[in-house]
Amino acid sequence: MTTETKRTTKNAVPKALWMVNESIREVVAFCPRCKAMETVNFNAEGIIPTRRFTQKAGNIYHNCGSNVPCRLYSMS
């Protein structure tokens, strides 16, 4: 086994990515208007940007036009 192989064999993911993934939290967002349900990811700064969900003033909204914030359910 070469030195290069030894460095990359542990899950083939650099250590910096392990540290980032540990700080990401998954929750299920449920839109009360259109009944959409999807997993969204959060980091320390808030929601990780997606095309369907946005964060405004601490609440998560679906892009269906609802003025009612989504309900969030923890996955753990």
N, C-alpha and C positions, 0 to 999 in steps of 0.2 A: 504494500500500500504506500503510495507516495505521500509526501507532506501535504500536497494540495488536496488529495482525496481525504486525508484525515481531517482537514479543516472544514470540509463541506458535508461530511457524512451525517452529522447529528441533525436529523430532520431536514437537512438541506435548506435551512432557513437561517439567515444571519441573526446574530444575537440581538441587534438593534430592532429587528422586527418582532422578536419575542417580547421585548419590553413594551412596544407600542400596543401589541395585541392584548396584553394583560390589563391595560387601562381602558379598553373599549368594552362597553356594556351593551348588551342586546335587550331590547324590549319589544313587545308587540303593540303596535298602534292600531286602534280600532276607530274608524270614522263613524260617528253616530248618524250622519246624514245618509251616506251612500252604502254603509255597512262594509266598506273596504277594510281588510285586515292585512297587515304586512309587518315584517320584522324591520325595525330601524335600529341603527347603531348610534351610541353616544360616546363621546370622550369627555375630558375634563372641561372643555369649552362649550359643550352643548351637542346638538344633533350633528351627525356627519351628513353633509349635504346629499340630498337625493332629489330625483325629479318629481316625486309625488308628494313629499312632505316637506314643510318648512317650519321653522321655529320663529315665533314672534312673541316678544314680551314674556318669555318663559313657558309658553304653550306651544303645542305641536298641532299644525293644521294640515288637512289633506287638500290637494289641489282641485277637488270637485266643486269648490266654491262655498264650502261650509263656513259659517261664522262661529260655529261651536267647536271648541278644541277637541282633539282626539282623546280617547281614553287610552291610558298606557298600562300594560300588564307586564310585570317582571317575568323573566324566563327562568329565574333561579330561586 
